[in-house]
Amino acid sequence: MDKKHQIIQAAIELFATEGYEKTSINAICAHVGVSKGAVFHHFKNKDELLREVFIRMAQIISEVGDTVSPINDGLPAKERLVNLLDHIFLSMANAEQKLYYQFDYQVRCQPSMQAILSDLIEERQQLMMASFQTILCDIPEADEIVDSQMLIAEIDGIALNYLFADSDYPLEAIKERFIKKTLLLLGV
């Protein structure tokens, strides 16, 4: 991993665990073992680094969709929806990606971060909406906009609970019930 990616990874870890406001460039440098010059060689300032961290997190979300797309080719809407939800939960269960969920929580709780990332937050929201709407438009009982918003909100809630839960959180059982409930609601 090159220095730029090491800096981004350290920033993810520190922003996720300590918060953006409390994480200094010095702390990031110490975490990676680089000088401030190395950080500022790659990033103009801490805000630009924050934006790069968020972009990396958004790439993870895109990768879930990219993984599902070839699997879903030619399948009925029900199976495409189940595959998408299954992959979202698999991503959530990935220990390495738990930091991304912690970081996302920090973004939602810190207005200063939201201000810096407002355009990227909107882009990510549109990407998530599109991934669901593409499937839901093929389900007659679905209201593709409302149901997409509801699915995203519920998944965010589950992720938040999982993030702060003890190690015995029944994520797999919740996934199964969530998928069953969603299919029932949509009449598929």
N, C-alpha and C positions, 0 to 999 in steps of 0.2 A: 504494500500500500504506500503510495507516495505521500509526501509531507502535507499537501493540500487536503487529501482525504483523511489523513491522521488528525489534522486540525479540525476538520468538519466532524469527525467521529467524537473527538474530545469535547467539542462544543455541544454536540447532541447530548452526550452523557451529562455534562455539567449543567446545561440549560434545563435538562429534564429533571435532574435531581436537586439542583440548587436554585434554579430559576434564572431567568435572563438578567434581571436587575442585580442579583447578587453575584453573578459570574463575571469576573474581570478578565481582561485579555491576559493579565499576568497568570491567573489561575489556569487558563487554557494552555498557555505556554508551559507552565510547570507540569501539567497533565501529560503533554505530548513530549516534553523535553526539547523544546525549540525556543529560539529567541523571539522577541517581539518583531524584529525585522522579518523573520520568516513568515509570521502571521500577516504582517502588513505588505509583504511581497505578494501574497495571494488575495488579500481582502483589504479594501480601502479603509474600513472601520468595522466596529462591532456590529452595526446594523446590517452591513453587507454580508458579514459572516452569518448572522441570523437568517437572512434571506436564503443563503446557500443551504443552510441546515433545513429550512422549511422545504426548499426545492427537492432536497434529497428525500425527505419524508414523503413528499408528493410522488416521487418516482417509485417508492415502495408501493404506494396505492396503485399506481399505474401498472406496476409489475403484476399485481394480483389480477387485474383485468386482462393484461396481455397473456397471462398463463391460462386464463379461462377461455379466451376467445377461440383458439384453435379446437379446444375440447368441445365447445358449444356449437361449432359449425354444423348446421343442418338438424339440430335437435329441437324438439318441441319447447315452447316457452317454459313450461313447468320444469323440465330438466335443466334448461339454461339457468333459471333462477336458483334452483337447488345447488347447481355447481358453483355459481357466483357466491352464494351465501356460505357454502362449505369452504371455499377458498378464503373468504374474508375471515372466517373463524380460525382456519388453519394459520393464517397470518397473525391473528391476535394471539394464538397460543405459542407462537415462536418466541422463545425467551429473548433472543437478540432484538426482536422488534418491539418488545415491551417498552424499551426506552423511547421508541417513537410515539407510543401511546402516552407515556409520561410527558414527553415534550409537547404533544398535542394538548394535553390537559393544561400545561403551563401557558400555552398560547391562549387558550380560552379564558384563563383566569387573570391574565395580565394585560390590561388595556394598552400599555406601552408597546407590547409585542403585537397586539392586534393592529395598532396604528401603522407600524412598520410593514406589516405583512398583509394589509387589507386586500390588495389586488391579488396576491397569491392565494389567500384564503378563499376569495370569490372564485378563482380559477379552479381550485380543488373541489369546491362545492359543486360547480358545474360539471366537473369530470365525474364525480360520484353520482350526481343526478342522472347524467347521460348513461352511465353503466346500468342503472336500474330501469330508466325509461325505455331504453332500447329493447329490453325484455318485456316490461309491463305493457307496452303498446300492443303486444301480441296476445294479451290475456283480456278477453272481453269484459270480465267483471272488475278489472283494475281501473283505477283513476291514476294514470301514470305519474302525474305531478304530486298529488297528495300521497299516494302510496310510496313513492320514492322518498319523499320527505320523511314519512313515518318510519320507513325501514332504516334510513340513515340515522334518525334520532334514536330509535331503539337500539341499533348496533352501537352507537356512541354510548348510550346508557349502560349496556352490557359491558363494553370495554372499560368504562369508568369503574364499574363495580369490580370487575376482574382485576383491574389495576391496583385497587386498594384492599383486595380480599386476601385472606390467608391462603396458604398453599393448597388447601383442600377445596377450592372453588370448583364447583361442578360444571366447568365450561362446556364439556362435550355434551352433557345432558341438557344444558341450557340451549346449546346449538340445535339439538334434535327437536326440542319442544318449540323453539323459535321458528324453525323451518316448518314444522307441522302446523303451528298457529298461522303462519303467513300463508301457507297453501290453502288452509281452511278459509281464511278471510277472503282470499282471491278466488275461491271456488274452483281450484284446480287440484 
